[in-house]
Amino acid sequence: MSAAGTAVIWFRDDLRLADNPALAAAAASGRRVLALYVLDEDSPGVRALGGAALWWLAGSLRALKAELGQHGVPLVLRRGEAGRIVPDVARAAGADLVAFNWRAGKAEQAVDEAVARHLSAAGVTVERTLGHLLHAPGSVRGTGGGLPRTFSSFMRAAVKGRDIGRTLPVPRLNGAAPLPCDDLEEWALEPTQPDWAGGLRTTWHPGEAAARARLEAFLADGLAGYGEGRDRPDQTHVSRLSPYLRFGEISPRQVLLAALAAGDAGTVPAKDVQKFEAELYWREFSHHLLFAVPDLARRNLQASFDAFPWRECPGDLKKWQKGRTGYPIVDAGMRQLWQTGWMHNRVRMIVASFLCKHLLLPWQDGELWFWDTLVDADLANNAASWQWVAGSGADAAPYFRIFNPVLQGEKFDPEGTYVRTYVPELKDVPARLIHQPWSAPLELTRYGVRLGRDYPEPMVEHGAARDRALRAFEHTRKDLRSAG
């Protein structure tokens, strides 16, 4: 341990002080600590954040700066190529230690390797730690020695003999002298003309303190009943922790240990804790997949889908994006996404199935839209989940599993509460009609709704769309057999 010197903690997707191994390593060195965040949109292959995620980032950085300020640690903001900026900041600060947490993306790893090489050549010690996942990628192995290709086998291998460890407290910090810093407001991360973020502001509060409060609220009123209630968008049995996990304002270890403790205390049924744990491990599986398949967001994991006859129809894509498909549960989900930057997970599966199977539009179109509009847009989760629904991914749902949006709405939003919240033109329509308003167009007029004027007619008929999708899939399989 050194009693002098400066350590730089390079924040990325880990915008928190508690249970942050990189920050703990910097503090434990005894050095003065300088915090750095680089908005890197210039390094080759690094994917720039979408609009909703940039909005979240702005709030999260404000919160992080305030939290660090309470400990006397300055936060330096810079914009540009991290491979150049991080060594420059370390040199300017006179730092002899730089600490940062590991990232899964191939382009991000290339940046990290370049930074580490430059720093090491300059005599700066580099500390790389694991702070964004429960298990280091490559450490979860199946019977064949490689990454398990199904989620169930991955989770079995991951939990067998695991040691989650304990969460790390906020360390005692000794702040270094500040350096010149970009003005966050000049980055213009938040929309102004037009300002589309009003619904995001009323729905979300980014930051570590807000993440802890959200977890506590979920444990108190949400985790009990999660096993069944998580599929109900009209209820509150979801954690809404995904954006906080995405930006690392809370760690998966903090979340998992808190849920397990609630189960051990007997305040939450074991089956609900187990189901929630599985959802956390789907996130884990997605990141391990991204590590193994760097182009997960572009390439079909199932090569058979390379020959699938996807349609190109910008008009249909636009209707889906705007929540004007004529299927209320689909439209409610897409409008919730636009208004709040988030969508209930069950509804995400419904709208994704509708795009890929009812409209035969490529899953990559949906992945791009979610990337721009979700506050929790995560490269691994987003791509893996879209491929799962499309049928092209690892452990994917079979292509012939095609969600019926009417039945899905009736099952998971039986009173139409969710639909009425986001499709207000149907607010007076009774529950027996709300998921298929076209079935009684004359009766619908009693409630002030005329199909085609106040609410769109369905873009496609479910039965016909399902048959078309199955024919396309079967045609693809025949072409592949012929080519073989």
For each residue, the residues with C-beta under 8 A, 3 or more apart:
1: 28 29 30
2: 5 29 30 31 96
3: 30
4: 31
5: 2 29 31 32 94 95 96 97
6: 31 32 33 34 93 94 95 96 97 176
7: 26 27 29 31 32 33 34 95 96 97 98 99 176
8: 26 33 34 35 36 86 89 90 93 95 97 98 99
9: 22 23 26 33 34 35 36 99 100
10: 22 36 37 38 82 86 98 99 100 115
11: 14 15 35 36 37 64 75 100
12: 37 100 101 103 108 248
13: 101 103 132 246 247 248
14: 11 20 22 101 131 132 248 251
15: 11 37 60 61 63 64 208 247 248 249
16: 19 20 64 208 211 248 249 250 251
17: 20 23 67 68 71 170 171 208
18: 167 168 169 170 208 251 254
19: 16 131 167 168 251 253 254
20: 14 16 17 23 24 101 131 168 248 251
21: 24 25 101 129 130 131 168
22: 9 10 14 25 26 99 100 101 127 128 129 131
23: 9 17 20 26 27 33 99 171
24: 20 21 27 28 168 171
25: 21 22 28 29 99 127 129
26: 7 8 9 22 23 29 31 33 97 99 127
27: 7 23 24 33 171 172 173 174
28: 1 24 25 171
29: 1 2 5 7 25 26 97
30: 1 2 3
31: 2 4 5 6 7 26 95 96 97 174 176
32: 5 6 7 174 175 176 177
33: 6 7 8 9 23 26 27 73 173 174 175 176
34: 6 7 8 9 73 74 76 89 93 95 175 176 177 178 179
35: 8 9 11 64 68 73 74 75 76
36: 8 9 10 11 75 76 78 86 89
37: 10 11 12 15 61 64 75 76 77 78
38: 10 78 79 80 82 85 86
39: 57 77 78 79 80 187
40: 43 46 79 80 81 82 85 111
41: 46 48 49 79
42: 46 80 81
43: 40 46 81 82 83 107 110 111
44: 107 110
45: 106 107 110
46: 40 41 42 43 105 107 108 111
47: 105 107 297 371 379
48: 41
49: 41 53 54 57 377
50: 53 54 371 372 373 374 377
51: 54 55 191 196 372 373
52: 55 56 197 200 341 372 373 374 375 377
53: 49 50 56 57 246 374 375 376 377
54: 49 50 51 57 58 189 190
55: 51 52 58 59 189 190 191 197 200 341 375
56: 52 53 59 60 200 204 206 243 246 247 341 375
57: 39 49 53 54 60 61 189 206 247
58: 54 55 61 62 184 187 189 190 206
59: 55 56 62 63 204 205 206 207
60: 15 56 57 63 64 206 207 247 249
61: 15 37 57 58 64 65 75 77 184
62: 58 59 65 66 184 206 207
63: 15 59 60 66 67 206 207 208 209 210 249
64: 11 15 16 35 37 60 61 67 68 75 207 208
65: 61 62 68 69 75 184
66: 62 63 69 70
67: 17 63 64 70 71 207 208 209
68: 17 35 64 65 71 73 74 75 173 175
69: 65 66 72 73 74 75
70: 66 67
71: 17 67 68 170 173 175
72: 69 173 174 175
73: 33 34 35 68 69 173 175 176
74: 34 35 68 69 175 176 177 178 179 181
75: 11 35 36 37 61 64 65 68 69 181
76: 34 35 36 37 89 178 179 180 181
77: 37 39 61 181 182 183 184 187
78: 36 37 38 39 85 89 181 182
79: 38 39 40 41 182 187
80: 38 39 40 42 84 85
81: 40 42 43 84 85
82: 10 38 40 43 85 86 111 115
83: 43 86 87 111 114 115 118
84: 80 81 87 88
85: 38 40 78 80 81 82 88 89
86: 8 10 36 38 82 83 89 90 98 115 118 119
87: 83 84 90 91 115 118 119 122 124
88: 84 85 91 92
89: 8 34 36 76 78 85 86 92 93 95 179
90: 8 86 87 93 95 98 119 122 124
91: 87 88 94 95 122
92: 88 89 179
93: 6 8 34 89 90 176 177 179
94: 5 6 91
95: 5 6 7 8 31 34 89 90 91 98 124
96: 2 5 6 7 31 123 124 125
97: 5 6 7 8 26 29 31 124 125 126 127
98: 7 8 10 86 90 95 115 119 124 125 126 127
99: 7 8 9 10 22 23 25 26 126 127 128 129
100: 9 10 11 12 22 112 127 128 129
101: 12 13 14 20 21 22 128 129 130 131 132 248
102: 112 128 129 130 131 132 133 136
103: 12 13 108 109 112 132
104: 108 109 132 133 137 287 288 290 291 379 380
105: 46 47 108 109 290 294 379 380
106: 45 109 110 294
107: 43 44 45 46 47 110 111 294
108: 12 46 103 104 105 111 112
109: 103 104 105 106 112 113
110: 43 44 45 106 107 113 114
111: 40 43 46 82 83 107 108 114 115
112: 100 102 103 108 109 115 116 128
113: 109 110 116 117
114: 83 110 111 117 118
115: 10 82 83 86 87 98 111 112 118 119 126
116: 112 113 119 120 126 128
117: 113 114 120 121
118: 83 86 87 114 115 121 122
119: 86 87 90 98 115 116 122 124 125 126
120: 116 117 123 124 126
121: 117 118
122: 87 90 91 118 119
123: 96 120
124: 87 90 95 96 97 98 119 120
125: 96 97 98 119
126: 97 98 99 115 116 119 120
127: 22 25 26 97 98 99 100
128: 22 99 100 101 102 112 116
129: 21 22 25 99 100 101 102
130: 21 101 102 133 136
131: 14 19 20 21 22 101 102 248 251
132: 13 14 101 102 103 104 248 251 252 287
133: 102 104 130 136 137 252 284 287 288
134: 158 162 164 252 253 256 280 281 284
135: 139 140 158 162 284 288
136: 102 130 133 139
137: 104 133 140 287 288 291 292
138: 141 147 288 291
139: 135 136
140: 135 137 147 148 154 157 158 288
141: 138 145 146 147 148 157
142: 145 146 147 148 149 153 154 157
143:
144:
145: 141 142
146: 141 142
147: 138 140 141 142 154 288 289 292
148: 140 141 142 153 154 156 157
149: 142 153 394 395
150: 153 154 394 395
151: 154 155 281 282 285 394 395
152: 155 156 395
153: 142 148 149 150 156 157
154: 140 142 147 148 150 151 157 158 281 284 285 288
155: 151 152 158 159 278 281 285
156: 148 152 153 159 160
157: 140 141 142 148 153 154 160
158: 134 135 140 154 155 162 281 284
159: 155 156 162 281
160: 156 157
161:
162: 134 135 158 159
163:
164: 134 253 256 257
165: 253
166: 257
167: 18 19 251 253 254 257
168: 18 19 20 21 24 171
169: 18
170: 17 18 71
171: 17 23 24 27 28 168
172: 27
173: 27 33 68 71 72 73
174: 27 31 32 33 72
175: 32 33 34 68 71 72 73 74
176: 6 7 31 32 33 34 73 74 93
177: 32 34 74 93
178: 34 74 76 181
179: 34 74 76 89 92 93
180: 76
181: 74 75 76 77 78 178
182: 77 78 79 186 187
183: 77 186 187
184: 58 61 62 65 77 187 189
185: 188
186: 182 183
187: 39 58 77 79 182 183 184
188: 185 192
189: 54 55 57 58 184
190: 54 55 58 195 197
191: 51 55 194 195 196 197
192: 188 195
193:
194: 191
195: 190 191 192 198
196: 51 191 338
197: 52 55 190 191 200 201
198: 195 201 202
199: 202 203 338 339 340 341
200: 52 55 56 197 203 204 340 341 375
201: 197 198 204
202: 198 199
203: 199 200 339 340 341 342
204: 56 59 200 201 210 243 340 341 342 375
205: 59 210
206: 56 57 58 59 60 62 63 210 243 244 247 249
207: 59 60 62 63 64 67 210 211 249
208: 15 16 17 18 63 64 67 211 212 249 250
209: 63 67 212 213
210: 63 204 205 206 207 213 214 244 249
211: 16 207 208 214 215 241 244 249 250
212: 208 209 215 216 250
213: 209 210 216 217
214: 210 211 217 218 239 240 241 244
215: 211 212 218 219 239 241 250 254 255 258
216: 212 213 219 220
217: 213 214 220 221 222
218: 214 215 221 222 223 239 240 241
219: 215 216 222 223 258 259 262 268
220: 216 217
221: 217 218 224 236
222: 217 218 219 225 226 229 236 237 238 239
223: 218 219 226 237 239 259 262 268 272 273 276
224: 221 267 268 269 272
225: 222 228 229 237 272
226: 222 223 229 230 237 238 272 275 276
227: 230 269 271 272 274 275
228: 225 231 232 237
229: 222 225 226 232 235 236 237 238
230: 226 227 237 238 275 276 279 345 346
231: 228 346 412
232: 228 229 235 237 346 412 413
233: 332 333 344 346 347 412 413 418
234: 412 413 414 415 417 418
235: 229 232
236: 221 222 229
237: 222 223 225 226 228 229 230 232
238: 222 226 229 230 344 345
239: 214 215 218 222 223 242 255 276
240: 214 218 243 342
241: 211 214 215 218 244 245 250 255
242: 239 245 246 342 376 378 381
243: 56 204 206 240 246 247 341 342 375 376
244: 206 210 211 214 241 247 249 250
245: 241 242 248 249 250 251 252 255 283 376
246: 13 53 56 242 243 375 376 377 378 381
247: 13 15 56 57 60 206 243 244
248: 12 13 14 15 16 20 101 131 132 245 251
249: 15 16 60 63 206 207 208 210 211 244 245
250: 16 208 211 212 215 241 244 245 254 255
251: 14 16 18 19 20 131 132 167 245 248 254 255
252: 132 133 134 245 255 256 280 283 284
253: 19 134 164 165 167 256 257
254: 18 19 167 215 250 251 257 258
255: 215 239 241 245 250 251 252 258 259 280
256: 134 164 252 253 259 260 277 280
257: 164 166 167 253 254 260 261
258: 215 219 254 255 261 262
259: 219 223 255 256 262 263 268 273 276 277
260: 256 257 263 264 273 277
261: 257 258 264 265
262: 219 223 258 259 265 267 268 273
263: 259 260 266 267 268 269 270 272 273
264: 260 261
265: 261 262 268
266: 263
267: 224 262 263
268: 219 223 224 259 262 263 265 272 273
269: 224 227 263 272 273
270: 263 273 274
271: 227 274 275
272: 223 224 225 226 227 263 268 269 275 276
273: 223 259 260 262 263 268 269 270 276 277
274: 227 270 271 277 278
275: 226 227 230 271 272 278 279
276: 223 226 230 239 259 272 273 279 280
277: 256 259 260 273 274 280 281
278: 155 274 275 281 282
279: 230 275 276 282 283 345
280: 134 252 255 256 276 277 283 284
281: 134 151 154 155 158 159 277 278 284 285
282: 151 278 279 285 286 381
283: 245 252 279 280 286 287 378 380 381
284: 133 134 135 154 158 252 280 281 287 288
285: 151 154 155 281 282 288 289 384 395
286: 282 283 289 290 378 380 381 383 384 385
287: 104 132 133 137 283 284 290 291 380 381
288: 104 133 135 137 138 140 147 154 284 285 291 292
289: 147 285 286 292 293 296 380 384 394
290: 104 105 286 287 293 294 296 379 380 383 384
291: 104 137 138 287 288 294
292: 137 147 288 289
293: 289 290 296 299 301
294: 105 106 107 290 291
295: 298 299
296: 289 290 293 299 301 379 380 383 384 387
297: 47 364 367 379 382 383
298: 295 364
299: 293 295 296
300: 303 304 305 306 387 392 393
301: 293 296 387 392 393 394 396
302: 305 391 392 393 396
303: 300 306
304: 300 307 308 476 477 480
305: 300 302 308 390 391 392 476
306: 300 303
307: 304 476 479 480
308: 304 305 392 472 473 476
309: 360 472 475 476
310: 360 361 362
311: 316 359 360 361
312:
313: 316 317 359 361
314: 317 318
315: 318 319
316: 311 313 319 320 359 361 459
317: 313 314 320 321 355 359 361 365
318: 314 315 321 322
319: 315 316 322 324 325 456 459
320: 316 317 323 324 325 330 334 351 354 355 359 361
321: 317 318 334 369
322: 318 319 334 338
323: 320 330 331 332 333 334 335 338 422 423
324: 319 320 331 456
325: 319 320 330 331 334 354 456 458 459
326: 331 438 455 456 457 458 459
327: 330 331 354 405 406 409 458 459
328: 331 332 409 416 419 423 426 434 435 437
329: 332 333 347 350 405 406 408 409 412 413 418 419 435
330: 320 323 325 327 333 334 350 351 354 405
331: 323 324 325 326 327 328 334 335 419 422 423
332: 233 323 328 329 335 336 347 413 418 419 421 422 423
333: 233 323 329 330 336 337 343 344 347 348 350 351 422
334: 320 321 322 323 325 330 331 337 338 343 351
335: 323 331 332 338 339 422 423
336: 332 333 339 340 342 343 344 347 421 422
337: 333 334 340 341 342 343 370 373 374
338: 196 199 322 323 334 335 373
339: 199 203 335 336 422
340: 199 200 203 204 336 337
341: 52 55 56 199 200 203 204 243 337 373 374 375 376
342: 203 204 240 242 243 336 337 374 375 376
343: 333 334 336 337 347 348 351 374
344: 233 238 333 336 347 348 418
345: 230 238 279 348 349
346: 230 231 232 233 349 350 408 412
347: 233 329 332 333 336 343 344 350 351 418
348: 333 343 344 345 351 352 370 385
349: 345 346 352 353 389 403
350: 329 330 333 346 347 353 354 403 405 408
351: 320 330 333 334 343 347 348 354 355 366
352: 348 349 355 356 363 366 385 386 389 390
353: 349 350 356 357 358 389 401 402 403
354: 320 325 327 330 350 351 357 358 359 403 405
355: 317 320 351 352 358 359 361 363 365 366
356: 352 353 359 360 361 362 363 366 389 390 391
357: 353 354 360 399 402 403 465 466 469
358: 353 354 355 402 405 459 460 462 465 466 469
359: 311 313 316 317 320 354 355 356 459 460 465
360: 309 310 311 356 357 468 469 472
361: 310 311 313 316 317 320 355 356 365 366
362: 310 356 365 366
363: 352 355 356 366 367 386 387 389 390 392
364: 297 298 367 368 386
365: 317 355 361 362 368 369
366: 351 352 355 356 361 362 363 369 370 386
367: 297 363 364 370 371 382 383 386
368: 364 365 371 372
369: 321 365 366 372 373
370: 337 348 366 367 373 374 377 382 386
371: 47 50 367 368 374 377 382
372: 50 51 52 368 369 377
373: 50 51 52 337 338 341 369 370 377
374: 50 52 53 337 341 342 343 370 371 377 382
375: 52 53 55 56 200 204 243 246 341 342
376: 53 242 243 245 246 341 342 381
377: 49 50 52 53 246 370 371 372 373 374 382
378: 242 246 283 286 381 382
379: 47 104 105 290 296 297 382 383
380: 104 105 283 286 287 289 290 296 383 384
381: 242 246 282 283 286 287 376 378 384 385
382: 297 367 370 371 374 377 378 379 385 386
383: 286 290 296 297 367 379 380 386 387
384: 285 286 289 290 296 380 381 387 388 393 394
385: 286 348 352 381 382 388 389
386: 352 363 364 366 367 370 382 383 389 390 393
387: 296 300 301 363 383 384 390 392 393 394 396
388: 384 385 393 394 395 396 397
389: 349 352 353 356 363 385 386 396 397
390: 305 352 356 363 386 387 393 396 399
391: 302 305 356 396 397 398 399 401 473
392: 300 301 302 305 308 363 387 396
393: 300 301 302 384 386 387 388 390 396
394: 149 150 151 289 301 384 387 388
395: 149 150 151 152 285 388
396: 301 302 387 388 389 390 391 392 393
397: 388 389 391 401
398: 391 401
399: 357 390 391 469 473
400: 470 473
401: 353 391 397 398
402: 353 357 358 466 469 470
403: 349 350 353 354 357 407 408
404: 407 408 462 466
405: 327 329 330 350 354 358 408 409 435 462
406: 327 329 409 410 435 436 462
407: 403 404 410 411
408: 329 346 350 403 404 405 411 412
409: 327 328 329 405 406 412 413 416 419 434 435
410: 406 407 413 414 435
411: 407 408 414
412: 231 232 233 234 329 346 408 409
413: 232 233 234 329 332 409 410 416 417 418 419 435
414: 234 410 411 431
415: 234 431
416: 328 409 413 419 420 426 429 430 431 434 435
417: 234 413 420 421
418: 233 234 329 332 344 347 413 421 422
419: 328 329 331 332 409 413 416 422 423 426 434 435
420: 416 417 423 424 426 427 434
421: 332 336 417 418 424
422: 323 331 332 333 335 336 339 418 419
423: 323 328 331 332 335 419 420 426 427 455
424: 420 421 427
425: 449 454 455
426: 328 416 419 420 423 429 434 437 447 449 455
427: 420 423 424
428: 447 448 449
429: 416 426 433 434 437 444 447 449
430: 416 433 434 447
431: 414 415 416 434
432:
433: 429 430 436 437 439 440 443 444
434: 328 409 416 419 420 426 429 430 431 437
435: 328 329 405 406 409 410 413 416 419
436: 406 433 439
437: 328 426 429 433 434 440 441 444 449 451 455
438: 326 441 451 457 458
439: 433 436
440: 433 437 443 444
441: 437 438 444 445 450 451
442: 445
443: 433 440 446 447
444: 429 433 437 440 441 447 449 450 451
445: 441 442 448 449 450
446: 443
447: 426 428 429 430 443 444
448: 428 445 454
449: 425 426 428 429 437 444 445 454 455
450: 441 444 445 453 454 455
451: 437 438 441 444 454 455 456 457
452: 456 457
453: 450
454: 425 448 449 450 451
455: 326 423 425 426 437 449 450 451
456: 319 324 325 326 451 452 459
457: 326 438 451 452
458: 325 326 327 438 461 462
459: 316 319 325 326 327 358 359 456
460: 358 359 464 465
461: 458 464 465
462: 358 404 405 406 458 465 466
463: 466 467
464: 460 461 467 468
465: 357 358 359 460 461 462 468 469
466: 357 358 402 404 462 463 469 470
467: 463 464 470 471
468: 360 464 465 471 472
469: 357 358 360 399 402 465 466 472 473
470: 400 402 466 467 473 474
471: 467 468 474 475
472: 308 309 360 468 469 475 476
473: 308 391 399 400 469 470 476 477
474: 470 471 477 478
475: 309 471 472 478 479
476: 304 305 307 308 309 472 473 479 480
477: 304 473 474 480 481
478: 474 475 481 482
479: 307 475 476 482 483
480: 304 307 476 477 483 484
481: 477 478 484
482: 478 479
483: 479 480
484: 480 481
